[in-house]
Structure formats: structure tokens, C-alpha cells
Amino acid sequence: MTWTVPEILREVKVLEEESKQFKFELSKLCWHMRGSLGYDEAYYLGYDEREIISKLIEENFEITKKTQMPYF
């Protein structure tokens, strides 16, 4: 498969955006974990582990809303 320069540049932009989104998601995980998960450690998490932590955060957020306890 041969790509033209414009196709390569488009793919680079897509990959850059995916990379930014990934870093943003890692940052959110770290923020919600309040220091118990460092940014460097977050990079070593697998997809399943990130999903589990995200679900845990979501559940805790819902519980906090229902109980009207402070979250932030």
C-alpha cells in the first residue's frame, strides 16, 4: 500500500488527536484518583484496568450525587 503525502499528513493528524485524547483521559483518571495514581503509573495501565477505574469513578460520583456529599 502506498500513501500520498496528503494522506500521510491526514493520518498523522488523526494519530496526534488520538494521542491527545488518550493523555487527557489519563489526566482525568489521575485527577479523580486524588494522587493515588500518578501520571507515569497511568501510562502502564492496560485498557481493561483503565475501564475498571473509570467505572469505579463513575459509581463513586453517582453515590456522591445521591448522598449529596461533597465530591470536589
Secondary structure, DSSP 8 states (H G I E B T S, - for coil): ----HHHHHHHHHHHHHHHHHHHHHHHHHHHHTTTSS-HHHHHT--HHHHHHHHHHHHHHHHHHHHHT----
